[in-house]
């Protein structure tokens, strides 16, 4: 569910100013829209990194049943 996705431990790594962007991204994925965003996050070492994330919903009989995604560290760019 959307709540499960948004309440996972991973959400705590998101830079606070980018949390609304990431939340909206997740909501749009669950609603069935593919999207790409760029946002900041804190690593376990406390570093601030930029990430580009691609997400795509997977459907079964017009219902989103899975989200497939990939992230890329773009900090050097």
C-alpha angles and dihedrals in degrees: 000000000000090000091055091051095046096044097051120119090251091071089067090066093061116106104253095237089055096049094096090051092051092044091053090047091055092046092052092048092052088048089057105263125129114221147162125217138173121219143152128254140176118242123219086263091056095252118145110231135177117233131192110207127193118196132183129179121227116216134209113186094340093311126111106240101165142014119221118196147157133201130207127195105234098170093120092054 
